[in-house]
Amino acid sequence: MENKRTCLYDKHVALGALISPFGGFDMPIQYTNIVDEHNAVRKACGIFDVSHMGEVLVTGAESEAFVNYIFTNDIKDAPDGKIFYGMMCHPTGGVVDDLLVYKMEPQRYFLVINASNIDKDVAWIMEQSKKFDVVVENQSEKYGEVAVQGPKTEEIVERILGIECSDLTFYTCKEVECNGETIIISRTGYTGEDGFEIYASHAFTNEVWDKLVGSGEVKPCGLGCRDTLRFEVGLPLYGDELTDEITPLEAGLGMFAKLDKDFIGRDALAAQKAEGLKRKIVGIELKDKAIPRHGYEVEADGKVIGVVTTGYNSISTGKSVCMAMLDIEYTKLDTEVAVRIRKKVFPGVVTKKRFYDKNYKK
Amino acid sequence: MSTILEGLYYAESHEYVKVEGEYGYVGITDYAQHELGNVVYVDMPDVDDEVTAGEDFGAVESVKAASDLISPVSGTVVEVNEALNDNPELVNSDPYANWIIKVQLSDPSEVENLMDADAYKAAIGE
């Protein structure tokens, strides 16, 4: 099957981007190189085409109860414009997807899901919605989305796009009238830096891209550095740190699973918590510069005790680090473990899975 | 446009060997370093290790991927480029000056199985 293309695809080609498949789309991995793009976001401002992300609108009388039933975080009585991060779980506690829920109005919720999971998620949400008085609408094709990220973003968005955003606090959103259409802007992102995400028509998304990239102040950034940026601050990627078989508790995301309310998978998670985890995702820092990558085995005491979920030579710190799912008895900080990289075994120690401090404006 | 030097021998897997007497200097081509992007680690063999033409002897790691190094020649490693331990990015800045291993060739005629500069240029479509 042919990959889909986002509404900004022609821009990426014109910029000479390296294009690779991701989540069913042909996406830009890098324009110049990952290191320069990564550093632009840490130090100034970068723009990502994230139009591949899926959007699902839930409306109707029981929309709050419904979203709270399929979502691990608790959205009850939230103010309009509030955004929540959390997961949808299977009854087993394994994760269907991680997502953002935007509360637009009391009976209107905007769900942002991973590109690779759009078909699975929409089918799942539709199936669960049958018992509720709600309307579920897959709007993924309708929206383009860009993420503008980095410490200079707020000033640049206000000056170049003329969209006021300094009034938005972390994890809030608002709707704005632009060129006769209603766009959504939120103070969110996936880089560990301050920034905004803008959801709009394909035409307006192209306009935003052209204005920001054309200004010369905003660097086009590909999915390559999106991954290195999110990794350094310990954010999970579905498919690596989260899967149908990994629970939020094992991924270290228990704070986003509110066990004091009812939701699909709640009982399994409560039972897992009561019994104690058997495995958990931690960080590992290697002494050498060899790079632990997804799928590499982690060893200790002469046996395999886990597997790397994501790893890099961290661009911001220069250290070779990874997140890895380890047997629980090896997850204490400073435990000595080793990662098998090709024919050699490289020693390291267990660390926190945040390798670089977030720089959010709250 | 990639830099391709005359007088070197090239493998389909984008390593080169520069022959001087009984020794061969093995590295990756300019085309390969460009495709890889920022090199952050070079996994090299030890001195006295044997390498075999067509078999891997290490890896070059960029930010996004690890790429096996396939030896274009057979022989014994007599030197590794220690500078790459601290400055792996030298492979990006000048891949021909910054060879990876120096091999004492066990069969110098093996280079006849490799491409010359013109053939390699055609192979990468330039």
HADDOCK unambig.tbl for C-alpha pairs under 7 A between the chains (distance, minus, plus):
assign (segid A and resid 33 and name CA) (segid B and resid 37 and name CA) 6.44 0.50 0.50
assign (segid A and resid 289 and name CA) (segid B and resid 41 and name CA) 6.25 0.50 0.50
assign (segid A and resid 290 and name CA) (segid B and resid 41 and name CA) 6.13 0.50 0.50
assign (segid A and resid 312 and name CA) (segid B and resid 63 and name CA) 6.62 0.50 0.50
assign (segid A and resid 313 and name CA) (segid B and resid 63 and name CA) 6.79 0.50 0.50
